Amino acid sequence: MFMAFNRVLLAILEIMFAIGMIGFWIYFFLVENKNPEKSKEYLSYERSFPIPDLVWLTPGLIISAIGVLLHQLFGYILNIAVSGGLIFLGLVDISFNIQNKQYTSNFGDSMMNIFINLACVILGPIFIIGAAQYIGVV
């Protein structure tokens, strides 16, 4: 079982992830979306994600974190649902980035992509395991 400290840590990580997503989209629309060096494919791909990220994942992470902090079942269940979304997002991004050689383009962009992708595919399962332990599934 996770202890109370870990429950708080889980909630903090969820909130940080949600804030990071919001920050990414602000940066994307203010900077990357206007960058003439970005390919049409990259921009089309990225423009398909604000709705799932900002309408489902971000609010889900925040609401889940509140539920986890309050030690409510809905928080853990929602945590598992949005964590599955994070894993899916990370794997889709990795697939796109490999197919379109995004990891070998600009060093800064590559590092940001790798960080975001790894955060999704590593933290997603950690969030799921943490929530599953609290609701007694694991």
C-alpha positions as CSV (number, residue, x, y, z in Angstrom):
1,M,0.0,0.0,0.0
2,F,1.1,3.6,-0.7
3,M,1.3,5.7,2.4
4,A,-0.4,9.1,2.8
5,F,2.8,10.9,1.7
6,N,2.7,9.0,-1.6
7,R,-0.9,9.8,-2.1
8,V,0.0,13.5,-1.8
9,L,2.9,13.0,-4.1
10,L,0.7,11.3,-6.7
11,A,-1.7,14.3,-6.5
12,I,1.1,16.8,-6.8
13,L,2.5,15.0,-9.9
14,E,-0.9,15.0,-11.5
15,I,-1.3,18.7,-10.9
16,M,2.2,19.4,-12.2
17,F,1.5,17.3,-15.3
18,A,-1.7,19.3,-15.9
19,I,0.1,22.6,-15.5
20,G,2.8,21.4,-17.9
21,M,0.2,20.5,-20.5
22,I,-1.4,23.9,-20.3
23,G,2.0,25.5,-20.5
24,F,2.9,23.4,-23.6
25,W,-0.3,24.5,-25.4
26,I,0.3,28.2,-24.5
27,Y,3.9,27.8,-25.9
28,F,2.7,25.9,-29.0
29,F,0.1,28.5,-30.0
30,L,2.2,31.5,-29.2
31,V,5.5,30.2,-30.7
32,E,5.6,26.9,-32.6
33,N,2.3,27.4,-34.4
34,K,3.7,30.6,-36.0
35,N,7.1,29.2,-36.8
36,P,7.5,29.0,-40.6
37,E,10.2,26.3,-40.2
38,K,7.7,23.8,-38.7
39,S,6.4,21.3,-41.3
40,K,2.8,21.2,-42.3
41,E,2.6,17.6,-41.1
42,Y,4.0,18.5,-37.7
43,L,1.6,21.4,-37.2
44,S,-1.4,19.4,-38.5
45,Y,-0.5,16.6,-36.1
46,E,-0.1,18.8,-33.1
47,R,-3.2,20.8,-33.8
48,S,-5.2,17.6,-33.4
49,F,-4.4,17.3,-29.7
50,P,-5.5,20.5,-27.8
51,I,-9.1,19.3,-27.4
52,P,-8.2,15.9,-25.9
53,D,-5.4,17.4,-23.8
54,L,-7.3,20.5,-22.6
55,V,-10.8,19.1,-22.4
56,W,-10.1,15.5,-21.1
57,L,-6.6,15.0,-19.8
58,T,-5.9,18.3,-18.0
59,P,-9.3,18.6,-16.2
60,G,-9.2,14.9,-15.5
61,L,-5.7,15.1,-13.9
62,I,-6.8,18.1,-11.7
63,I,-10.1,16.5,-10.6
64,S,-8.4,13.2,-10.0
65,A,-5.7,14.9,-7.9
66,I,-8.4,16.6,-5.8
67,G,-10.1,13.2,-5.3
68,V,-6.8,11.5,-4.4
69,L,-6.0,14.3,-1.9
70,L,-9.5,13.8,-0.4
71,H,-9.0,10.0,-0.5
72,Q,-12.2,9.6,-2.5
73,L,-12.8,6.6,-4.8
74,F,-13.7,8.8,-7.8
75,G,-10.2,10.3,-7.7
76,Y,-8.5,6.9,-8.0
77,I,-10.9,5.7,-10.7
78,L,-10.5,8.9,-12.7
79,N,-6.7,8.7,-12.2
80,I,-6.7,5.3,-13.9
81,A,-8.8,6.6,-16.8
82,V,-6.7,9.7,-17.5
83,S,-3.4,7.8,-17.0
84,G,-4.5,5.4,-19.8
85,G,-4.9,8.6,-21.9
86,L,-1.4,9.7,-21.0
87,I,0.1,6.3,-22.0
88,F,-1.8,6.5,-25.3
89,L,-0.7,10.1,-25.9
90,G,2.9,9.2,-25.2
91,L,2.9,6.1,-27.6
92,V,1.2,8.1,-30.4
93,D,3.7,10.9,-30.0
94,I,6.6,8.4,-30.0
95,S,5.3,6.7,-33.1
96,F,4.8,10.0,-34.9
97,N,8.2,11.4,-33.9
98,I,10.0,8.2,-35.0
99,Q,8.2,8.0,-38.3
100,N,8.8,11.7,-39.0
101,K,12.4,11.9,-37.7
102,Q,11.3,14.5,-35.1
103,Y,13.9,13.2,-32.6
104,T,16.7,14.1,-35.0
105,S,15.6,17.6,-36.0
106,N,16.3,20.5,-33.6
107,F,18.1,19.5,-30.4
108,G,15.9,21.6,-28.1
109,D,12.7,20.3,-29.8
110,S,14.1,16.7,-29.6
111,M,14.8,17.0,-25.9
112,M,11.3,18.5,-25.2
113,N,9.7,15.7,-27.2
114,I,11.7,13.0,-25.5
115,F,10.9,14.4,-22.1
116,I,7.1,14.7,-22.7
117,N,6.9,11.3,-24.3
118,L,8.8,9.5,-21.6
119,A,6.8,11.4,-18.9
120,C,3.6,10.1,-20.4
121,V,4.7,6.4,-20.8
122,I,6.5,6.3,-17.4
123,L,4.2,8.3,-15.2
124,G,1.0,6.9,-16.8
125,P,1.7,3.3,-15.4
126,I,3.0,4.7,-12.1
127,F,-0.2,6.7,-11.7
128,I,-2.3,3.6,-12.5
129,I,-0.4,1.3,-10.1
130,G,-0.6,3.9,-7.3
131,A,-4.4,4.3,-7.8
132,A,-5.0,0.6,-8.2
133,Q,-3.2,-0.1,-4.9
134,Y,-5.5,2.3,-3.1
135,I,-8.7,0.8,-4.5
136,G,-7.4,-2.7,-3.7
137,V,-7.0,-3.9,-7.3
138,V,-3.2,-4.6,-6.8
